[in-house]
Amino acid sequence: MHHQMTLEALADVDADRVIDQAAIRAWADSLSTDSPLPPPEA
């Protein structure tokens, strides 16, 4: 199962289906506010 998940993740990277780290950080930081951001999308 872990092997399959790793292969799927690598395929996502190869297809440029990734989320920018800054977008993840902004989203995570917003979770403790009164106006959390929606989760970023790839």
C-alpha atoms as one frame of an Amber mdcrd trajectory, in Angstrom:
protein
   0.000   0.000   0.000   2.744   2.506   0.897   4.584   1.657  -2.298   1.488
   2.449  -4.365   0.955   5.746  -2.551   4.579   6.688  -3.214   4.201   5.901
  -6.913   1.035   8.000  -7.085   2.762  10.906  -5.331   5.710  10.732  -7.723
   3.321  10.719 -10.679   1.677  13.860  -9.282   5.059  15.578  -9.068   5.960
  14.480 -12.590   2.650  15.930 -13.834   3.286  19.184 -11.921   0.265  18.577
  -9.679   1.846  20.125  -6.608   0.885  22.885  -4.194   3.245  25.760  -3.504
   4.746  25.646  -0.010   3.918  29.309   0.588   0.245  28.597  -0.167   0.238
  25.712   2.302   1.889  27.907   4.948  -0.622  30.744   4.437  -3.516  28.277
   4.680  -2.106  26.605   7.805  -1.442  29.957   9.464  -5.005  31.060   8.720
  -6.565  28.088  10.508  -6.206  29.753  13.891  -7.846  32.992  12.738 -11.463
  34.112  12.541 -11.272  33.901   8.717  -9.487  30.712   7.691  -8.552  30.416
   4.040  -9.904  27.565   1.914  -7.411  24.758   1.363  -5.083  25.432  -1.558
  -5.564  23.384  -4.709  -3.023  21.891  -7.059
